[in-house]
Amino acid sequence: MKKWFNFSIIVGILLIIPTSCKGPFVPIEQAPKSKPLQHTNRIVIIDQNVRNALLYVNSVQRRLPKGQIFVQVNFQNRFPRGDIWAEVKIEFLDENNMVVDETEWMNTYFPAWEVTMVQGNSISSRALKHVMLLKNLRTRTGNLPGTFGTIFELPWFPSVLPN
């Protein structure tokens, strides 16, 4: 009886793990002779779940008096009842699409159904344009509305998400 019980627990765990763990996703392969997304788009979604949860509203890029670039981007949380968090980073590029400045990854809070502004500025005056990167979308519990199970955690590891 004990061996059958242990066997059923192992089989149950093996069946639950693939359905409860989503991501991380494999990076998108670039087609031959194509430019990376960072060179052609102002906003790059690294995580598949961010695309389905955050709605781009508008953005402003302007040059400050000393030559730095100031960026403001507004996103709306598409879930009416669920607050979400995502990590956001801004890279500032020169005329050769080389990164001259970048911000740290910012853990950003998007309240349910509200528009949230993300902003940053370059330190160098050599920057000509910006790219905003978004990744690691999650809720307070680690679950994402409309998906099955936990996104970034395995059930037996301690939580690292905000309380």
C-alpha positions in Angstrom: 0.0 0.0 0.0 2.8 2.4 0.9 4.7 1.8 -2.4 1.5 2.4 -4.4 0.9 5.7 -2.4 4.5 6.9 -3.1 4.2 6.0 -6.8 0.9 7.9 -7.2 2.4 11.0 -5.5 5.3 10.9 -8.0 3.0 10.5 -11.0 0.8 13.3 -9.7 3.8 15.7 -9.4 5.0 14.8 -12.8 1.6 15.6 -14.3 1.2 18.9 -12.4 4.7 20.4 -13.1 4.4 20.8 -16.9 1.0 22.5 -16.6 1.8 24.8 -13.7 5.1 26.2 -15.0 5.2 28.7 -17.8 8.3 30.4 -19.2 10.9 31.4 -19.4 10.5 31.4 -23.1 13.2 30.8 -25.7 14.4 34.1 -27.4 13.1 34.7 -30.9 15.6 33.8 -33.6 16.4 36.6 -36.0 15.8 35.9 -39.6 19.0 36.1 -41.7 19.9 39.7 -42.8 17.2 41.2 -40.6 17.7 43.9 -37.9 17.2 43.1 -34.2 13.9 44.4 -32.8 15.8 46.9 -30.6 16.9 48.7 -33.8 13.5 49.0 -35.4 11.0 49.2 -32.5 10.7 51.7 -29.6 9.1 49.1 -27.3 10.3 45.5 -27.1 8.3 42.8 -25.2 10.7 40.2 -24.0 8.1 38.1 -22.2 5.1 36.7 -24.1 2.6 37.4 -21.2 3.4 41.1 -21.1 2.0 41.5 -24.6 -1.4 40.2 -23.5 -1.7 42.2 -20.3 -0.4 45.7 -20.9 -1.9 48.0 -23.5 0.4 50.7 -24.9 -1.4 54.1 -24.7 1.2 56.7 -25.8 4.8 57.9 -25.5 6.8 61.1 -25.6 10.5 61.5 -26.3 12.0 64.9 -25.9 15.5 66.4 -25.6 16.4 68.2 -22.4 18.3 71.5 -22.5 21.7 69.9 -21.9 21.1 67.3 -24.7 19.9 64.3 -22.8 16.8 62.4 -23.9 13.7 62.2 -21.6 11.2 59.4 -22.2 7.6 59.0 -20.9 5.5 56.0 -21.9 2.0 55.1 -20.7 0.6 51.6 -20.4 -2.8 50.4 -19.2 -3.3 47.2 -17.2 -5.9 45.3 -19.2 -7.1 43.3 -16.2 -10.0 45.0 -14.4 -9.5 43.3 -11.0 -5.8 42.2 -11.0 -2.8 44.4 -10.1 0.3 43.3 -11.9 4.1 44.0 -11.8 6.6 44.0 -14.7 10.3 44.8 -15.0 11.0 47.7 -17.3 14.3 48.9 -18.6 15.1 51.8 -21.0 18.1 51.7 -23.3 19.4 54.8 -25.1 21.0 54.3 -28.5 23.3 56.4 -30.7 23.2 56.8 -34.5 24.8 53.3 -34.9 22.3 51.6 -32.7 24.8 51.2 -29.9 23.7 51.5 -26.3 25.2 54.6 -24.8 23.1 54.7 -21.6 20.6 52.4 -19.9 18.5 52.3 -16.8 18.4 49.5 -14.3 15.6 47.0 -14.5 12.7 48.8 -12.6 10.1 46.7 -10.9 7.0 48.6 -12.0 3.5 48.4 -10.5 0.5 48.5 -12.8 -2.8 48.9 -10.8 -5.9 47.2 -12.1 -7.4 48.9 -15.2 -5.4 52.0 -14.7 -2.9 53.8 -16.9 0.7 53.9 -15.5 3.5 56.1 -16.7 7.1 54.8 -16.9 9.8 57.4 -17.5 13.5 57.8 -17.6 16.3 59.9 -19.1 19.7 59.4 -20.5 22.9 60.7 -18.9 24.8 61.2 -22.1 23.9 63.7 -24.7 25.0 61.3 -27.5 21.8 59.4 -27.3 19.4 59.8 -30.3 16.6 57.4 -29.6 15.4 54.9 -26.9 14.2 51.4 -26.6 11.9 50.3 -23.7 12.2 46.6 -22.7 9.5 44.8 -20.6 9.7 41.3 -19.0 8.6 39.1 -16.1 5.0 39.9 -15.7 3.3 38.7 -12.5 0.7 39.3 -9.9 1.0 39.5 -6.2 0.6 35.7 -5.8 2.7 34.9 -8.9 -0.3 33.9 -10.9 -1.4 35.7 -14.0 -5.1 36.2 -14.6 -6.4 34.0 -17.5 -3.6 31.5 -17.3 -3.3 28.2 -15.5 -0.9 27.9 -12.5 2.2 29.8 -11.5 4.2 31.7 -14.1 7.7 32.1 -12.6 7.9 29.8 -9.6 8.0 26.1 -8.9 5.7 25.0 -6.1 8.3 23.7 -3.7 10.6 26.8 -3.8 10.0 29.9 -1.5 8.2 32.9 -3.0 10.3 35.8 -4.3 7.3 37.9 -5.4 6.1 41.1 -3.7 3.7 40.7 -0.8 
